[in-house]
């Protein structure tokens, strides 16, 4: 089977596509990931990387209009992508916000699968609007609250749907979008119970990928190991690194900790010690395998992006979250309700330190994180889902 995967160049969307591509090649299929040129030198083994043309804004594009960004630009990109897909692939897997893959597949008559690199964010008739971070209401009053909130958000949802319909029509696609299946790449525990779970949606577990094979040189010690991982997304919380490093200083935290500051383009340990990290004796920074650090970490401070949360909880590590924008408040609320972490609303070092002390000192947080990982027993194989969907389409 020849598989084309299409995803934007933000790490939270490109990395899951890379991980899934490797699962396809491991199963004996051919896979190519169409994404931004920033990842053109990525090593994916037997999978390939190709440029997804048109990702950058063109003259006249309004990036402040999310609907236009996800529809008008997607239509333009789909037209450019379609010739590459025609005759070269058997199926397309399109990231949920990179509609160009799905629409290009429709243009050339290929089946396509929708990939959500996070929980299912489709609105449910039994939940408050996704993104508000609210648990489902209970009793008459709670259900009424949720119904009113859904009514308030219905106009925005309808507007986005209309924008997509118009954009599709502009390139000759008049039929409704219809994926052959949907892959929901999260831990089952991070989903919320809903009465209308779509029959075509399958929870396949988080798709985690490491951008390097380099290992951090973590100093051996009996001190707890805390990792700090700021969000890779533009919606991430400003000031997280500075506040977290100040919080982890012995003068604020009240104990000595080993600290790994992990991410793309991180300052050196020397630079950190000249500023916020002055009171951290055992500090390592840079880009390295986060999964190796989490295997022995006691806590993580992060921005509540799905990829980082999924990686930490999968390792049974509790989290202190400083959510930014987008879906991060929703994810932070879900993790907090599960008892696997704490949400900090402001980058205040004293507040962060208090949260870190709690997750280090109360075993229930680690037990809850391990329970999230254990929910992975219920996931299904994404490759098998796609193989079945393609076979059903051919029969």
C-alpha positions, 0 to 999 in steps of 0.5 A: 500500500502506498500512503501519503500523509499530509500535515502542517509544519508545526511540531505538534502536527508534523511529528505525529505524521512522522511517527505514523509514517514509520509505523506504515513502513515497519508494516511493509508499506510505502509512506511519504509525509508532505509537510513544511520544508523546515523538516526536509532533512528529517531522517525517517528510515524507509519513509520519505519527506516531500514539500507541502507547497503553499503552507506559507501565507500569500499576499492578501491572506489574513492569518488572524482569520482561522476559518480562512486560514483553514479553508481558503488556503487549504483549497489553494494547497489542495490544487497544488498537491493533487497532481503529486497524489494522482496515480502515486498513492492508494490512500491519503492520511490528512491532519485534521487541520491540514485540510489540503490533504483531504481535499486533494484526495477528493480531487483525484478520487483517492480515499482519505483518512483523517488524523487527529493528533489529540483527542476528538474535538468534534462537538458532542450533544452531551458535552459543553463546547470543546475548548472551554475545559469544562466537565459535562454538567450533571443534573437538570441545571448542568445539562441546561448549562451545557445546552446553552453553551452549545447554542452560543457556540453553534454560530461559530461552528456553522460559520466554519462549516460554511467557509469549508463548503465555499472553499471546496466549491471553489475548486470543484468539490461539491460533495460533503467531506467524507473520510473513510475513517478517523484516527484519534491519536491520544490515550483513551483516558484523555477522552471524555465520555460522550453519547455520540462517539462517531462509528468511524473514529478509532483511538489509536494511542498517541503518535510520539516521535523524537526529533533526535537520537542525542541523549541528555547527559543527566548527572547521577544523583538522588535528587528528584529529576524535573524536566521543563519542556516549553510548548513548540506551538506559537500559542504556547505560554510566554515566560514559561522557561524563565518562571520554571527555572526560577521556581526550580532554584533551591531558594524557591523550591526549597530542595535540590533538584536535577533539571533538564530544560528540553526543546528546540533552540533552548539556551545553554546551561551557562546562559540559564545560570546567568539568569533565571537558573542561577540557583540550580546546581544540576542543570542540563539544557538542549535538544535530546531524547525526551523519552529517555529523560522521562523514563527516570523523571519525577515531574514535568513542567510543560505548556499543556500541548498534547504531544508533551502531555501524552509522552509524560503521562505515557511514562507515568510522570505527573505534570505541572501545566502552564497552558497557553492558547488553543486546545491547551486549557482543555487538555490541562483541565482534563489532566487535572480532573484525572488527578495526573497533574496541576494547572498553574494559571500564571507564570509565577515562580512561587506558584509553580514551585508549590505545584512541583512540591505537591506532585513530587510529594503526593504519590497519587499524582504519579499513580494517576499518570500511570493509570492514563498510560494503562488506558493504552490497553484499549487502543487499536492499531492505526495501520490495521484501521487504514488497511481495512478502510482501503480494502472496504473501499475496493470491495 
